Amino acid sequence: MAKEFPMAEPTGVMPPDEGGKSRWVLLFSVFVFALIAIFFAVGLTLGPTSLSSVLIGKSAPEFDLPPVVGRDLGMSDKDLSGQVSLVNVWASWCTECRAEHPLLMDLSKQGIVPIHGLNYKDVLVDAGKWLDELGDPYSRTGADQDGRVAIDWGVYGVPETFVVYKKGEIVYNHIGALSASTFDTKIQPIIRNHMGRR
């Protein structure tokens, strides 16, 4: 006689709907991909110089950095008061920094505005050699080896240049290598506008 086994009691848990789950995963993946594509497309239309520093209109963050090797003067936020100046973020390993360097040298020779150099995540010896070889356009240099000061400034990357007002207020920033055209049409009018203010 066949042995009878008791029937299992229903647990009330239904097996997962694998087809429905797969559809939701697919829809979510398509949604995420579309979001990334839209973000990328908008970013391409803006261009790097269209981004704006969150510090525009605010005082430069407090900092105090030692000089690059071979330079006597370091740089701090206190050095940015009293006159309109440029703060140029650069590094010896930066190709675009090399491209804009002749313009900075020319501006320095003209004496239009003091230029201070914020050296970003660089080997101190390399930064010093770079300035020795290409020329030093900076009134002061600050060696930001760990990049913390640049983070406080909201730096997107190197090179980047800030216009700082007499009272230490950041009034403009340019992302990417400076060109003579950019300086003449965007930065110089700002400098002239702020020269006469207290």
C-alpha positions as CSV (number, residue, x, y, z in Angstrom):
1,M,0.0,0.0,0.0
2,A,1.4,3.4,-1.0
3,K,2.4,5.6,1.8
4,E,0.5,8.9,2.0
5,F,2.4,12.1,2.6
6,P,0.6,15.0,4.2
7,M,0.1,18.0,1.9
8,A,2.1,21.0,2.7
9,E,0.2,23.9,4.2
10,P,0.0,27.0,2.0
11,T,2.4,29.7,3.2
12,G,0.6,32.6,1.6
13,V,3.9,33.7,-0.1
14,M,3.6,33.8,-3.9
15,P,6.6,33.1,-6.1
16,P,8.2,36.3,-7.4
17,D,7.0,37.5,-10.8
18,E,10.3,37.3,-12.6
19,G,8.9,38.8,-15.7
20,G,7.6,41.9,-13.9
21,K,10.8,42.3,-12.0
22,S,12.9,42.2,-15.2
23,R,10.7,44.8,-16.8
24,W,11.2,47.2,-13.8
25,V,15.0,46.7,-13.9
26,L,15.0,47.4,-17.6
27,L,12.9,50.5,-17.3
28,F,15.0,51.8,-14.4
29,S,18.2,51.2,-16.4
30,V,16.8,53.1,-19.4
31,F,15.8,56.0,-17.1
32,V,19.2,56.3,-15.6
33,F,20.9,56.1,-19.0
34,A,18.6,58.9,-20.3
35,L,19.4,61.1,-17.3
36,I,23.2,60.6,-17.9
37,A,22.8,61.4,-21.6
38,I,20.9,64.6,-20.9
39,F,23.4,65.7,-18.3
40,F,26.3,65.0,-20.7
41,A,24.6,66.9,-23.6
42,V,23.9,69.9,-21.4
43,G,27.5,69.9,-20.2
44,L,28.8,69.9,-23.7
45,T,26.8,73.0,-24.6
46,L,28.0,74.9,-21.6
47,G,31.7,74.6,-22.1
48,P,34.2,74.8,-19.2
49,T,34.4,78.6,-19.0
50,S,30.6,78.8,-18.5
51,L,30.8,77.3,-15.1
52,S,30.9,79.9,-12.3
53,S,32.6,79.7,-8.9
54,V,30.3,79.5,-5.9
55,L,32.6,82.1,-4.3
56,I,31.8,85.0,-6.7
57,G,30.9,87.9,-4.5
58,K,32.4,86.3,-1.4
59,S,35.7,86.8,0.5
60,A,38.5,84.6,-0.4
61,P,38.8,81.6,2.0
62,E,41.4,81.9,4.8
63,F,44.7,80.2,3.9
64,D,48.4,80.5,4.4
65,L,50.8,78.6,2.1
66,P,54.6,78.4,1.9
67,P,56.3,79.5,-1.3
68,V,57.4,77.2,-4.2
69,V,61.0,76.1,-4.1
70,G,63.3,79.0,-5.1
71,R,60.8,81.7,-4.2
72,D,60.9,83.9,-1.1
73,L,57.3,84.9,-0.8
74,G,54.4,82.4,0.1
75,M,50.8,83.4,-0.2
76,S,47.9,83.9,2.2
77,D,44.5,85.4,2.0
78,K,45.9,88.6,3.7
79,D,48.1,89.2,0.6
80,L,45.0,89.6,-1.5
81,S,43.8,92.7,0.2
82,G,44.6,96.3,-0.8
83,Q,44.7,96.0,-4.6
84,V,42.9,94.2,-7.4
85,S,44.8,91.0,-8.3
86,L,44.7,87.8,-10.2
87,V,45.1,84.4,-8.6
88,N,46.2,81.8,-11.1
89,V,45.9,78.1,-10.3
90,W,48.7,76.2,-12.0
91,A,50.9,73.1,-11.9
92,S,54.1,72.0,-13.7
93,W,52.4,68.8,-14.9
94,C,49.6,70.8,-16.5
95,T,49.8,71.1,-20.4
96,E,47.2,74.0,-20.6
97,C,49.2,75.9,-17.9
98,R,52.2,75.8,-20.3
99,A,50.0,77.1,-23.1
100,E,48.8,80.2,-21.1
101,H,52.2,80.9,-19.5
102,P,53.5,83.3,-22.2
103,L,50.4,85.5,-21.7
104,L,50.9,85.6,-17.9
105,M,54.6,86.6,-18.5
106,D,53.5,89.3,-20.9
107,L,50.9,90.6,-18.4
108,S,53.4,90.6,-15.6
109,K,55.9,92.7,-17.7
110,Q,53.1,95.2,-18.5
111,G,52.3,95.5,-14.8
112,I,48.6,95.7,-15.4
113,V,47.7,93.8,-12.3
114,P,49.6,91.7,-9.7
115,I,49.4,87.9,-10.5
116,H,49.7,85.4,-7.6
117,G,50.3,81.7,-8.3
118,L,48.4,79.0,-6.5
119,N,50.6,75.9,-7.2
120,Y,48.2,72.9,-7.2
121,K,49.3,69.3,-6.1
122,D,52.8,69.7,-7.5
123,V,56.2,68.4,-6.6
124,L,57.9,71.5,-5.1
125,V,61.2,71.0,-6.9
126,D,59.4,70.5,-10.2
127,A,57.3,73.7,-9.7
128,G,60.5,75.7,-9.0
129,K,62.3,74.3,-12.1
130,W,59.3,75.0,-14.2
131,L,59.3,78.7,-13.2
132,D,63.1,78.9,-13.6
133,E,62.8,77.6,-17.2
134,L,59.7,79.4,-18.4
135,G,59.9,82.6,-16.3
136,D,58.1,83.6,-13.1
137,P,55.1,85.9,-13.7
138,Y,53.9,85.7,-10.1
139,S,54.3,88.3,-7.3
140,R,53.7,85.5,-4.8
141,T,53.4,81.7,-5.0
142,G,51.6,79.4,-2.6
143,A,52.4,75.7,-2.7
144,D,49.1,73.8,-2.2
145,Q,50.6,70.3,-2.1
146,D,47.5,68.5,-0.8
147,G,45.1,70.6,-2.8
148,R,43.0,71.7,0.3
149,V,43.2,75.4,-0.4
150,A,42.1,74.8,-4.0
151,I,39.1,72.8,-2.8
152,D,38.2,75.7,-0.5
153,W,38.4,78.0,-3.5
154,G,36.1,75.7,-5.4
155,V,38.6,75.1,-8.1
156,Y,37.3,72.8,-11.0
157,G,40.8,72.1,-12.4
158,V,44.0,73.6,-13.6
159,P,44.6,76.1,-15.0
160,E,42.0,78.5,-13.5
161,T,42.2,82.2,-12.8
162,F,40.3,84.4,-10.3
163,V,40.0,88.1,-10.2
164,V,40.1,89.3,-6.6
165,Y,38.9,92.7,-5.5
166,K,40.8,95.1,-3.1
167,K,39.0,93.9,0.0
168,G,39.7,90.2,-0.8
169,E,36.4,89.6,-2.6
170,I,36.4,87.2,-5.5
171,V,34.6,88.9,-8.4
172,Y,35.3,86.6,-11.4
173,N,36.8,83.3,-12.3
174,H,37.9,81.8,-15.6
175,I,38.3,78.1,-16.0
176,G,40.8,76.8,-18.5
177,A,43.8,78.4,-20.2
178,L,43.7,82.2,-20.5
179,S,43.9,83.7,-24.0
180,A,44.7,87.3,-24.9
181,S,41.1,87.7,-26.2
182,T,39.6,86.4,-23.0
183,F,41.7,88.7,-20.9
184,D,41.0,91.8,-23.1
185,T,37.2,91.2,-23.4
186,K,36.3,89.7,-20.0
187,I,39.0,90.2,-17.4
188,Q,40.5,93.6,-18.1
189,P,37.1,95.4,-18.0
190,I,36.5,93.9,-14.6
191,I,39.9,95.0,-13.4
192,R,39.4,98.6,-14.7
193,N,35.9,98.7,-13.1
194,H,37.3,97.7,-9.7
195,M,40.5,99.7,-9.8
196,G,38.8,102.9,-8.8
197,R,36.8,101.3,-5.9
198,R,37.8,101.2,-2.3
